[in-house]
Amino acid sequence: MISFDNTKIAFRSKSSRDLKRTYRLFKLVSNPKAVKLGQWLTKVALNFHLPVKWIIKKTIFKQFCGGESITESLRVVDKLADYGVSTILDYSVEGKIKEEDFDQTVNEIIATIEVAKKNPNIPFAVFKITGICLFEVLESTNESCKHLEPELQDKYDKLLERVNKICCAAYENNVPLFIDAEETWIQNTIDRIVKQMSIKYNKQKAIIFNTVQLYRHDKLKFLNTEINDAKLGGYFLGMKLVRGAYMEKERKRAQLMGYPSPIQANKELCDKDFDSGLRIVLENIEHVALCSGTHNEMSSKKLVELIKEFNIQKHDSRIYFAQLYGMSDHISFNLADNNYNVAKYVPYGPIKEVVPYLIRRAEENTSVAGQTSRELTLIMKERKRRRL
């Protein structure tokens, strides 16, 4: 049985100075009041063009991001590769509303694909559909894309054109591509588009990957349906399984608008569905490729057990573990040390543009108390080991 308690392996890529900085950062984000104050100060400082970017870059940006550009991020790619951990470059610029900005984002995503083709340490590319179109377009077509008003039809067609351009680049360069999941009120649109691309580009193997958020109570059924459709349609399926990232927003919206919450009633049900999803995929591994995107130790151990149960090679290219850069190194590095395929999501982009991503990471570590507590405990354990 694999252990995630070996801090020597978990933090061997970090100097003692790095560990001290990381400890201070996680200690800070464990305090909700400090996080809220930091968010406010950051927004004010950036809006008034105060010289704070260097502070951000030396602290939270350095912890959770690879750099401001692909070139700058390649240093992180090389460093992770020294310890058997791969990288998924994630262009994390958000909140754009201009067509030219969307086109620029498409070009940047394709650039990550072209870099991945040449670099064996970058096995996947990734993007969010909200990065290449207006949110309203996805929301307006969530129930149906038929009989649209001409203006909306034009915007939807442009979205399809952009997504297809990215997916075609992934296919031509033989680089698997993750398309991230988002809020329920736009997810049907995303699922529909991803399915179109999977049918088109996954004839030989899984190139296009959808993302399934299993904190939703309807998504285990969705996973089974997608697998059956792929078998009947004669194409392969790529699936990234995650728990999810919009729980509080989803529950609040459901309550305000008076519809049943799409979120699981409790954490136990979420964990149960996630682990069931892992088993379902491995039962169908001849048709489905898997990325298990989780910071949950028990689910990571569960996948290790399932790989052994189904007599699959540890390094089978159809199965990857993934965690965010700057978090859960005890999972990533111990898995890699045991010869499993592991990749870190490494966000990058101009500092001001990735601040929304950084704020979410701070909020996530604040709200999930067990996560921050575990990170701090392991860091303290490793610092003590080094002193001794």
N, C-alpha and C positions, 0 to 999 in steps of 0.2 A: 504494500500500500504506500502510495506517495505521501510525503509529508510536506507541508508548507511552513514548517517551523524553523527550517534551516536558514537563519539570517545571514550566515556567512555567504551562502550562495545568493540569497535574495538581494543583498546589497553590495555584491562584489564589484559592481560597476561604479559605485559611488565612493568618493574620497571621504575621509572623516569630516572635512569641511562641508562637503555636499550634504552629508547626513545631518550635521548640525543645522544647516539652513532648512532642510526638509522638516526636521523636528519643529523648528520655530514656526514654520508655515502651517503645518497641520495643527499645532497648538493654537494658532491664531484662528483658523477656520473652525475649530471646535467651539468657538464662542459666537453664538448667533448675533449678539449685539455688535461685536467687532466686525463681523462680516457685513452687516447692514450699513454700518458707518463707513466701512471701506468702499462699498459699492457707491454710496452717495458721494464720497470725496473723489473717487475716481472719475465718475461722470462729470462732476462739477469741474475738476481740473482739466479734463480733456476738452470740455465745451468751451472753457476760457483759455485754451491753448497754454496752460501752465506747463512748465518743464518737468513732467512726472513720468514720461515714457521710460526713462532710464531706470527709475525705481521699479516700475512694473516689470520691465524686461529682466531685471536682476533677481526678481522674487517669483511671483506667481506665474509669469510668462515662462521663465526658465524651467519651472517645475512641470508645467503641463503642455508646453509647446516646443516644437523642434527648432523654430526660427521664423524669420519674417519672409523667407523665400524658400523655394525648393533647394537651391544651392546651399543656403545656410543650414537647412535641415539635414542635408546629407551627412553632416558630421555626426548627428545623432543616429542616423541609419547605420553608419560604420561602427559606432560605439556599441549599439545594441547587437549588431551582427557578431562582434567579438565574443559574445556570450550565447550565441545560438538563437537570438531573438530577432525575428523579422520585423519589418515596418510597413504600416499602411499610411501613406501620406494623405492627410485630410485638410484640404483647403477650407478653412473655417471662417470665411468672410460671410457675414449675414446682413440682412436688412436692406438689400439693394432694391431699387424700384424702377430704374431706367433700363430700357432695352439694351443699350450699349454695355451697361454693367453686366447684364445677364450673358451677353455674348462673350464678354471678357472672362467671366467665370467658366463658361464652357471651354474656352481656349486654355484656361489654367488647368482644368480637370484633365483635358486631353494631354497637356504637358506632363502631368503626373503619370499618365498611362505610358507615355513614350519613355519617361525615365525608368519606370518599372520594367519595361521590356528589356532594357539594357542592364538592369541591376537585379541579380538573383535574390538580393536581400529585401526586395519590395515585391511580395507575391500578389498583392491586390491593389486596386484603386477603389475610391469611394466618392460618393457625392450625395447631397440632399437636393431633392427636386425643388424645394422652396428657394434654393440658391439660384435657380435659373428661370424663375417666373414669378409673377405676382401671386400671393397667397389666395387672392380672391378668385383667380382662375381655377385653382384646385378645388376650392370650396364650392364654387358654382357648378362644377361638373362631378361632384362627389356621388350624387345619386344616379346621374346618367349623363352621357356625352352626346345624346341624340337630340335633334331638334333644337339646337342652340341658336341664339340670336347671332346675326352675322359677325358683329364685333367680337363676341365671346368665342365664336367658332374660329375666327382668325387667330386669336390669342392661344386657343387650345391647339390649333394646328402648328403654331410656332413652337409651342412647348414640345409637342411630339417630334418636331424637326430637331430641336436641340437635344432631346434625350436620345434620339436615334443616332445623331452625330457622335455623341459620346460612346454609346453602346457599340457602334460600328468601329470606332477607334479601338475599343477594348477587344473586340473580336479579331480585327486585323492584326493587332499586336499580340494576341494570345495572352491578354492580361485579365484575369477575373475581376469583375466589377461589382462592388456592393452598392445598392441603392438603399439609403436609410429610411426607416419608418418614421412617421410623424403623427400629428394629432388625428383622432378618429374622424373628425369632420372634413379631413382631406385624404385620409388613408385609402378609401375606396378608389379614388382617382389614381393614386400611386400604385396600388395593387393591380389595377387594370392595365396601366401602362407597362409595368414591369412584366406582366404576363405576356403582353404583346411582344416585348423585346426578348423574353425567354423563348417563346415559340420561334422567333426569327433567328436567334443567334446561338441557341443551346442544342443544336442538332447533334453535334459530335461530343460535346461535354458541357459542363456548367461553366458558362462565362458570366452570365448575368445572374446576380443574387438578389433576392428579395430579403427584407428584414421582417421578422415576426416578433411582435411584442407580446410576450406571454403573461404580462400582468393584466391583459384583457381576457375575459372569461370565454370569448368566442373564438380565440385564435388557435386552439388545439384542433378544433373542427376544421378551421380554415387550412391548417397545415396538412391534414389528411386529405382534404379535397384537392389541394394543389398537387400533392403527390399522385393521386389517382388520375387527375387531368393530364399530368405530364406523361404518365405511363400510356394512357390512351392516345395521347397526341404524338407520341414518339419523340419527345425531347427530354433533355435532362433538366434537373432542377437545382438551383443554388439557393441555399437557405442559411441566413444568419439568424440565430435565435438569441434574443435578448429578453430581459425582463421588461424594461420600458423606462421612458424618461419624462412622461408628462402626467403622472398620476394625480398630483394635486390640482393641476389645471383641468384635467378631465372630470374629476369628481365635482369640482366647483361649477363647471359649466353645466353638467348634468343636473345639479341641484337647482341652479338658477333658471334653467329652461324646462325643468319638469319632466325629464326622461330618465329611464333607468341608467345607472352608472355602468359604463362598459368595463370598469375595473373590477378585478377579483375582490371578493368580500374580505379576504384576509391574506396575509403573507404565506400562510401554509398552503393555500390553494394555488397561489402563484408558483411557489416552489414545486409543488406536485406537478403542475402542468409543464413547467420548464423541463423537469427531469423526464416526464413522459414524452415530451417533444424530442429530447435527445434519443430516447429509445426508438421512437417511431422512425427517425431519420436513419439510425444505424440498421434497423430492420430493412430499410430500403436503400442501403448504401450503393447498390448497383445503379440506382437512378438519381440519387440525391447527394450533392456535396454539402458539407456542413462547416459553418463557423459558429462556435459557441462563444458568444460575446458576453462574458459574465465576470464579475468580481466576487462571486459567491464560491467559497471554498468547497462546500458540500457538493454543489453541482459540478464543479471541476473534477472532484474526486469521482463523482458518479460517471462522468464521461470516460475517465480513465478505466473504471471498472467495466463499462460497456465495451470499450475497445478490446479489452482482454476477453470478455465474454463472447464477443462475436469473432474472436480470433483474427482481428485486424492488426496490421503492422502499425507500430507507434507513429511511424513517419509517413503514413499513407497520405498522399497529397490531397485527398478528398476531405480530410478532417483537420480543422485548425481550432486552437484556442485563441481568444483575443481579449486584451484588456487595454484600458486607456493609458497613454504615456503619463508617468508621474504618479500612478496609483497601482496598488496590488502587485508590486514587484515580487513579493514573496510567492505569489502564484505563478507569474510569468517566468521568472528565472529558474524556479525549481522544476517546472514542467519542461523547460528547454534543456535543463541539465539532465533530465531523464529521457531526452531524445523525442519529445513530442513537438509537433508543429505549433509554434506560438508566434503571434504577431502583436505588436503594440500599435494602437491608433495614435499617430503623431500629428496633431493639428499644427498648421502653420498659417502665416499671413501677417500683414502689417499690424502692429500692436493695437492701434485704435480700432481696427476692423474686427479683431478677435476678442475684444473685451466682453461682448455678450457671452461668448463661449466660456471665458475665464470666470465670469460671474456665476454661470451655471455650475461649473466645477466646485466653486467655493460653496454655493448653496447646497449642492449634493452632499459634500463632505460634512456640512453642518447638520443637514436634516437626517442623514443616515448615521446616527450616533455610533453604531457598532463599527462602521467602516473606519471612521476617524480614530476611534479608540483602538482598533486593531492595528492601524498604521502606526500610531504612536507607541503602542506596546512593543511592536517588533523593532522599531527604530531604537527605542531605549535599550532593548535587549542586545542589539548589535553594537551600539555604542559602548555598553558595558563590556561586551565580549572583547572588543578591541582594546579597551583600557587594560583589561586583565592580561 
